[in-house]
Amino acid sequence: MKASIVVPTYNQVNLLKGCLKSFENQSVDRGDFEVIVVNDGSEDGTAVFLESYRPQFNLRVIDHPRNLGRAQARNSGAEQAEGEVLIFLDGDSTVDSNFVCEHVKGCEGGKDSVCIGSVKLPAECEVLPFKSYLTTRGVQKLKSGEDVPFRYFVSGNISLPRELFEAVGGFDPGFSFYGGEDLDLGVRLHEAGANFVFLPGAISYHHLEDDFRGAIDKKYVFGNRALALVIEKHPEMVRQLPVVRLSRSPIFRLLISDIFYRPLLGVVTALKRKRFPSFLFDYLFHGATVRGLRDYEEVQRETVSPEVRSSKVLLWFFILWVLFVNIYYYINFALTRFERLELLPRLLLSIFK
């Protein structure tokens, strides 16, 4: 079998129905691929639907008794996969008829090929400005032939050889919250020498249900939990991420303080149908991520153990004592050096005696 498509799903049964239906008209032979749906603890009738669904292609279902997160769900699907190529697709997406064919061709470029497909909005989707903005990020910004950085590895529409996936250890199940599991895997693939490739013909359509504030909240969670964990795991590599560099900028931290950020967020939320320049959406989405990371770091500082806090207090006491001794020494040296001064020496001596 050439390809295994792993589709994690959680409480999105109606979107999952559309996702699976879109595999019924693939341009490759139906025996060349399988679809593995990982039901990650859904409670909305997903299990009932999957039990009764009888497609014309190979379909397998894996049930998690409780929600474990997308990283573990994808790993569960990959462990059961029989295809030479693993394709990961989000369950709230539908695909073009050449989707499987394009990914299989892309991965034939070599054992180190990691392919990133093109994510678009479906024609029937209510096109809000922020949704259009989101579909122009990442690999969509690149010109033809440009190298693809590892930071553009987003797991909603990707493929890679199963051997490579297993060699780097798959997704880290520690990312049980929103986001970060793909960035972490992208870093490890980059370190393993993977070649990232953009496949504009491997098209998926993301049926994005979030409103603008929901999308912003997800970015905050990403910064507060996922990005913080990625930084902890890969402190050197993540310096290449623009959002991490922004998080270290005092000027940007000032610009995302409540006095600036909240009013602009309120305006864009209220005028959700109005088209705003991309840099404003950059500011709001990157700002949400950095605000999340900032809040995480502040909590970490506040929860320092008593032992560490005591050691820091002692260190500062020692530094201040050394400064005091040095200042006292140099003042006394100056007093003996300039004996002609009368009033100032007496005053200073009276202070230090």
TORRO-962360 format. One record per residue (C-alpha): residue number from 1; x, y, z. Coordinates in steps of 0.25 Angstrom, whole numbers. Each point is the difference from the previous one (the first is absolute). Layout:
BEGIN
{pt NUM, {X, Y, Z}} ...
This chain:
BEGIN
{pt 1, {0, 0, 0}} {pt 2, {5, 14, -4}} {pt 3, {-6, 9, 10}} {pt 4, {-7, 1, 14}} {pt 5, {-8, 12, 3}} {pt 6, {-1, 2, 15}} {pt 7, {-12, 9, 4}} {pt 8, {-2, 4, 15}} {pt 9, {-13, 4, 4}} {pt 10, {-7, 6, 12}} {pt 11, {-15, 4, 1}} {pt 12, {-1, 4, -14}} {pt 13, {-8, -11, -6}} {pt 14, {-7, 9, -11}} {pt 15, {13, 5, -5}} {pt 16, {6, -14, 1}} {pt 17, {-11, -5, -10}} {pt 18, {4, 10, -10}} {pt 19, {15, -4, 2}} {pt 20, {-2, -14, -3}} {pt 21, {-10, 2, -11}} {pt 22, {11, 8, -8}} {pt 23, {9, -13, 0}} {pt 24, {-10, -7, -9}} {pt 25, {4, 7, -13}} {pt 26, {15, -1, 1}} {pt 27, {8, -1, -13}} {pt 28, {8, -11, 5}} {pt 29, {-4, -15, 1}} {pt 30, {-9, -2, 13}} {pt 31, {9, -12, 3}} {pt 32, {13, 9, 1}} {pt 33, {-5, 8, 12}} {pt 34, {-7, -2, 14}} {pt 35, {-6, 10, 9}} {pt 36, {2, -2, 15}} {pt 37, {-10, 8, 9}} {pt 38, {5, 2, 14}} {pt 39, {-13, 3, 8}} {pt 40, {7, 8, 12}} {pt 41, {-11, -2, 11}} {pt 42, {-11, 7, -8}} {pt 43, {-14, 0, 7}} {pt 44, {-8, 6, -12}} {pt 45, {-4, -13, -7}} {pt 46, {13, -1, -8}} {pt 47, {1, -15, 5}} {pt 48, {-14, -3, -5}} {pt 49, {3, 6, -14}} {pt 50, {13, -7, -2}} {pt 51, {-7, -14, 4}} {pt 52, {-10, 2, -11}} {pt 53, {8, 7, -11}} {pt 54, {4, -9, -11}} {pt 55, {9, 7, -10}} {pt 56, {6, -6, -13}} {pt 57, {14, 3, 4}} {pt 58, {8, -7, 12}} {pt 59, {-5, 6, 13}} {pt 60, {5, -4, 14}} {pt 61, {-4, 6, 13}} {pt 62, {8, 2, 13}} {pt 63, {-8, 4, 13}} {pt 64, {6, 7, 11}} {pt 65, {-9, -2, 13}} {pt 66, {4, 15, 4}} {pt 67, {5, 12, -7}} {pt 68, {16, -1, -1}} {pt 69, {3, 11, -9}} {pt 70, {3, 1, -15}} {pt 71, {15, -4, 2}} {pt 72, {-4, -14, 6}} {pt 73, {-11, -2, -9}} {pt 74, {9, 2, -12}} {pt 75, {10, -10, 6}} {pt 76, {-11, -10, 2}} {pt 77, {-4, 1, -14}} {pt 78, {15, -1, -5}} {pt 79, {2, -12, 8}} {pt 80, {-11, -8, -7}} {pt 81, {4, 6, -14}} {pt 82, {4, -10, -11}} {pt 83, {3, 10, -10}} {pt 84, {14, 4, -4}} {pt 85, {-4, 15, 0}} {pt 86, {-7, 6, 12}} {pt 87, {-9, 12, -3}} {pt 88, {-6, 8, 12}} {pt 89, {-13, 7, -2}} {pt 90, {-9, 8, 10}} {pt 91, {-14, -6, 1}} {pt 92, {-6, 14, -3}} {pt 93, {5, 0, -14}} {pt 94, {-4, -5, -14}} {pt 95, {10, -4, -11}} {pt 96, {2, 2, -15}} {pt 97, {-1, -12, -9}} {pt 98, {15, 0, -2}} {pt 99, {3, 1, 15}} {pt 100, {6, -14, 2}} {pt 101, {7, 0, -14}} {pt 102, {7, 13, 3}} {pt 103, {5, -4, 14}} {pt 104, {5, -14, -5}} {pt 105, {7, 7, -12}} {pt 106, {6, 10, 10}} {pt 107, {6, -11, 9}} {pt 108, {6, -7, -11}} {pt 109, {10, 11, -1}} {pt 110, {9, -7, 11}} {pt 111, {-1, -7, 13}} {pt 112, {3, 14, 7}} {pt 113, {-12, 7, -7}} {pt 114, {-10, 7, 8}} {pt 115, {-12, 5, -8}} {pt 116, {-9, 12, 4}} {pt 117, {-13, 1, -7}} {pt 118, {-8, 12, -4}} {pt 119, {-11, 4, 10}} {pt 120, {-12, 8, -6}} {pt 121, {-14, 5, 4}} {pt 122, {-11, -8, -6}} {pt 123, {-9, 8, -10}} {pt 124, {-12, 0, 9}} {pt 125, {7, 5, 12}} {pt 126, {-4, 14, 6}} {pt 127, {13, 7, -4}} {pt 128, {3, 9, 11}} {pt 129, {13, 9, -1}} {pt 130, {7, -8, 11}} {pt 131, {-2, -13, -6}} {pt 132, {5, 5, -14}} {pt 133, {12, 5, 8}} {pt 134, {3, -13, 7}} {pt 135, {0, -8, -14}} {pt 136, {11, 9, -5}} {pt 137, {10, -3, 11}} {pt 138, {11, -10, 1}} {pt 139, {4, -7, -13}} {pt 140, {-11, 8, -8}} {pt 141, {10, 12, 2}} {pt 142, {11, -7, -8}} {pt 143, {4, 3, -14}} {pt 144, {1, -12, -10}} {pt 145, {14, -7, 3}} {pt 146, {2, 6, 13}} {pt 147, {6, -8, 12}} {pt 148, {-11, -4, 10}} {pt 149, {4, 3, 14}} {pt 150, {-3, -11, 11}} {pt 151, {-9, 10, 7}} {pt 152, {-10, -1, -11}} {pt 153, {-2, -15, 3}} {pt 154, {-15, 0, 4}} {pt 155, {-6, -13, 2}} {pt 156, {-14, 2, -5}} {pt 157, {4, -4, -14}} {pt 158, {14, -7, -1}} {pt 159, {7, -13, -4}} {pt 160, {13, -7, 2}} {pt 161, {6, -14, -1}} {pt 162, {-5, -9, 11}} {pt 163, {15, -4, 3}} {pt 164, {4, 15, 2}} {pt 165, {-12, 2, 9}} {pt 166, {4, -12, 8}} {pt 167, {15, 4, 0}} {pt 168, {-3, 14, 7}} {pt 169, {-10, -6, 10}} {pt 170, {-13, 5, -5}} {pt 171, {-8, 11, 7}} {pt 172, {3, 3, 14}} {pt 173, {-13, -4, 8}} {pt 174, {4, 10, 11}} {pt 175, {-6, 10, -9}} {pt 176, {-14, -3, 4}} {pt 177, {-5, 14, -1}} {pt 178, {-2, 9, -13}} {pt 179, {11, 1, -9}} {pt 180, {15, -2, 1}} {pt 181, {1, -15, -3}} {pt 182, {3, 3, -15}} {pt 183, {10, 11, 3}} {pt 184, {7, -9, 9}} {pt 185, {0, -12, -10}} {pt 186, {5, 10, -11}} {pt 187, {12, 4, 8}} {pt 188, {4, -15, 2}} {pt 189, {-2, -3, -15}} {pt 190, {8, 12, -3}} {pt 191, {11, -4, 9}} {pt 192, {0, -14, -6}} {pt 193, {2, 6, -14}} {pt 194, {-14, 0, -6}} {pt 195, {-3, 7, -12}} {pt 196, {-13, 8, 1}} {pt 197, {-8, 2, -13}} {pt 198, {-12, 8, -3}} {pt 199, {-11, -7, -9}} {pt 200, {-9, 10, -5}} {pt 201, {-8, -11, -7}} {pt 202, {-3, -8, 13}} {pt 203, {-12, 9, 3}} {pt 204, {-9, -1, 13}} {pt 205, {-11, 9, 3}} {pt 206, {-1, 4, 15}} {pt 207, {-14, 2, 5}} {pt 208, {4, 9, 11}} {pt 209, {-11, 2, 10}} {pt 210, {8, 9, 9}} {pt 211, {-5, 15, 1}} {pt 212, {11, 10, 1}} {pt 213, {1, 1, 15}} {pt 214, {0, -16, 1}} {pt 215, {12, 1, -10}} {pt 216, {7, 10, 9}} {pt 217, {-2, -8, 12}} {pt 218, {6, -12, -6}} {pt 219, {13, 8, -3}} {pt 220, {0, 4, 14}} {pt 221, {-1, -15, 5}} {pt 222, {11, -3, -10}} {pt 223, {10, 10, 5}} {pt 224, {-4, -2, 15}} {pt 225, {2, -16, -1}} {pt 226, {4, -5, -13}} {pt 227, {11, 10, -4}} {pt 228, {5, 0, 15}} {pt 229, {2, -15, -1}} {pt 230, {7, 1, -14}} {pt 231, {10, 11, 5}} {pt 232, {3, -9, 12}} {pt 233, {3, -12, -9}} {pt 234, {7, 7, -11}} {pt 235, {6, 13, 6}} {pt 236, {10, 2, -12}} {pt 237, {-8, -3, -12}} {pt 238, {-12, 8, 4}} {pt 239, {8, 13, -1}} {pt 240, {-3, -1, -15}} {pt 241, {-15, 2, 3}} {pt 242, {-4, 15, -3}} {pt 243, {-10, -1, 12}} {pt 244, {10, -4, 10}} {pt 245, {9, 11, -5}} {pt 246, {-12, 10, 2}} {pt 247, {-2, -6, 14}} {pt 248, {14, 5, 4}} {pt 249, {-2, 14, -5}} {pt 250, {-3, 10, 11}} {pt 251, {-7, 9, -11}} {pt 252, {-9, -11, -5}} {pt 253, {-3, -4, 15}} {pt 254, {-4, 15, 2}} {pt 255, {-9, 0, -12}} {pt 256, {-8, -12, 4}} {pt 257, {-3, 6, 14}} {pt 258, {-14, 1, 3}} {pt 259, {0, 15, -3}} {pt 260, {3, -3, -15}} {pt 261, {-5, -14, -2}} {pt 262, {-14, -1, 6}} {pt 263, {-5, 13, -7}} {pt 264, {5, -5, -14}} {pt 265, {-5, -14, 3}} {pt 266, {-14, 5, 3}} {pt 267, {-1, 9, -12}} {pt 268, {4, -12, -10}} {pt 269, {-10, -9, 8}} {pt 270, {-11, 10, -1}} {pt 271, {3, 2, -15}} {pt 272, {2, -14, -4}} {pt 273, {-5, 1, -14}} {pt 274, {9, 12, -3}} {pt 275, {13, -2, -7}} {pt 276, {12, 4, 8}} {pt 277, {15, 0, -5}} {pt 278, {8, -13, 2}} {pt 279, {10, 7, 10}} {pt 280, {-12, 2, 9}} {pt 281, {-4, -14, 0}} {pt 282, {15, -4, 2}} {pt 283, {0, 9, 12}} {pt 284, {-12, -6, 6}} {pt 285, {3, -14, -2}} {pt 286, {15, 1, 3}} {pt 287, {-4, 9, 12}} {pt 288, {-9, -11, 5}} {pt 289, {11, -10, 0}} {pt 290, {10, 9, 6}} {pt 291, {-10, 4, 11}} {pt 292, {-3, -15, 3}} {pt 293, {15, -3, 1}} {pt 294, {2, 13, 9}} {pt 295, {-10, -5, 10}} {pt 296, {6, -13, 0}} {pt 297, {14, 5, 4}} {pt 298, {-6, 10, 10}} {pt 299, {-7, -12, 7}} {pt 300, {13, -8, 0}} {pt 301, {7, 12, 6}} {pt 302, {-10, 0, 11}} {pt 303, {0, -15, 3}} {pt 304, {15, 0, 2}} {pt 305, {3, -10, 12}} {pt 306, {4, 6, 14}} {pt 307, {14, -6, -1}} {pt 308, {2, 7, -13}} {pt 309, {-6, 13, 5}} {pt 310, {9, -1, 12}} {pt 311, {12, -2, -8}} {pt 312, {-3, 12, -9}} {pt 313, {-2, 9, 13}} {pt 314, {13, -4, 5}} {pt 315, {7, 2, -13}} {pt 316, {-6, 14, -1}} {pt 317, {4, 3, 14}} {pt 318, {14, -4, -3}} {pt 319, {1, 9, -12}} {pt 320, {-6, 12, 7}} {pt 321, {11, -3, 12}} {pt 322, {11, 0, -10}} {pt 323, {-5, 13, -7}} {pt 324, {-1, 7, 14}} {pt 325, {14, -5, 4}} {pt 326, {6, 5, -13}} {pt 327, {-7, 14, 0}} {pt 328, {4, 1, 15}} {pt 329, {15, -3, -4}} {pt 330, {0, 10, -12}} {pt 331, {-6, 11, 8}} {pt 332, {10, -2, 11}} {pt 333, {11, 0, -11}} {pt 334, {-5, 13, -6}} {pt 335, {-1, 7, 14}} {pt 336, {15, -3, 3}} {pt 337, {4, 3, -14}} {pt 338, {-7, 14, 0}} {pt 339, {4, 5, 14}} {pt 340, {-3, 15, -4}} {pt 341, {-15, -2, 0}} {pt 342, {-5, 3, 14}} {pt 343, {-15, 0, 0}} {pt 344, {-3, -12, -9}} {pt 345, {10, -10, 7}} {pt 346, {-6, 3, 14}} {pt 347, {-14, -2, -5}} {pt 348, {3, -13, -7}} {pt 349, {8, -5, 12}} {pt 350, {-11, 3, 9}} {pt 351, {-9, -9, -9}} {pt 352, {9, -12, 0}} {pt 353, {5, 0, 14}} 
